[in-house]
Amino acid sequence: MAYEPKPPVIPTDRTCPFDPDPEYRRLREEEPISPVRFDIAPGRDDGWLVTRHDHVRAIMTDPRFSHRAELLALVASPPFEVEKYDPQPSGPGSFVRMDAPDHTHYRRLLTGFFTVRKIQEYEPTLAGIIDGVLDEMAGLEPPVDLLPAFVQKVVHRSVHSVMGVPEEDIAELDRHFSAIMRIDYTLEEFIEHNTALDRTLARVVKDLFAEPNDKLLGKLVKTGELTEEELANVAWITIGGALDTTPNMLGLGTFAFLEHPEQLRKVRERPELMERAVEELLRYLTISHMGASRVALEDVEVGGKTVEAGQTVVLSLPAANRDPEQFEDPEVFDVTRPSRRHLAFGFGIHQCLGQHLARATLRIGFQKLFDRFPDLRLAVEPQEVPLRDKAMHYGVYALPVTWG
């Protein structure tokens, strides 16, 4: 009998390309901390789904909840049978699934590269990259798929210029990250892409140790604080995070603008609204539709429910970002809305390290794209746009557009 994994513990059936599963609304109103069971867990298979903004934010800042890899249940089970699940602590340098002080140690080495000031200094370079990509796109015969023509080129070249990794290696890594970030891969695909990913990163890091450059990863080599294994894991997080988030926001955000022409018109008429529009897109779309997760280190009372030690809680970021207690008319895309309270980048010590770079890429990218192609429009019917609903981060697999 073929193995049939249980469905994800969180709702992922979207009835609209821009809205989360409508089940979230019911849960948030009726059962904001609801029980769930996990198909694969290192200990307890019972846990909780959290859907209200205040509860999610509180858990993300509570040190009684851990993000350690060896303690967490899997939010999305692999689509093949796992005979034994024995997760180990994250490897050296893989700081995302660590708690303080280990998380703090590695994050400290990186924080200085992603401050608001550093990203502001980088913006002219980023703008030049985007202009160059748009020049190339203007030379194409429409219709084109916006992802390879614009989105991927911008992100690949930006990651190359920040990280100091050859652009051809960035493209290779992107191919493997895209495969393993799906939730419908085969066991053979999982092994193939993880093996190739590790091999490529090991080669890139070896080259950097042999001849460190003056970009982010090269400067980390020069500190003398990281081994090759640690740097490879840091690169996995920083490069992988960039390649699986910003492109999805650029593609899906463009789709949202094109389907909400009245909102696009507002930012075209008042360019100063673009910064606010980006925050609203982050809130409204919330591409991390699988949410975040934490595990309780002791019994914790949350919203009148007791989360027991060892239980994993899934924090629904899409539901939290549509919470009417925090956002007026949350189901409406409104570029004039002050949306800075959103949780699209998480919150607390694990808040996205590259959020300022992502914001700059989106703000400059959208502004220049619609300035260069003011009549940009879909080349297919909206329902024909393929959606990434079977992946850890939501988005589009293609966005056929035309102009002229």
Secondary structure, 3 states (H helix, E strand, C coil): CCCCCCCCCCCCCCCCCCCCCCHHHHHHHHCCEEEEECCCCCCCCEEEEECCHHHHHHHHCCCCEECCCCCCCCCCCCCCCCCCCCCCCCCCCCHHHCCCCHHHHHHHHHHHHHCHHHHHHHHHHHHHHHHHHHHHHHCCCCCEEHHHHHHHHHHHHHHHHHHCCCHHHHHHHHHHHHHHCECCCCHHHHHHHHHHHHHHHHHHHHHHHHCCCCCHHHHHHHHCCCCHHHHHHHHHHHHHHHHHHHHHHHHHHHHHHHHCHHHHHHHHHCHHHHHHHHHHHHHHHCCCCCCEEEEECCCEEECCEEECCCCEEEECHHHHCCCCCCCCCCCCCCCCCCCCCCCCCCCHHHCCCCHHHHHHHHHHHHHHHHHHCCCCEECCCHHHCCECCCECCCCECCCEEECC
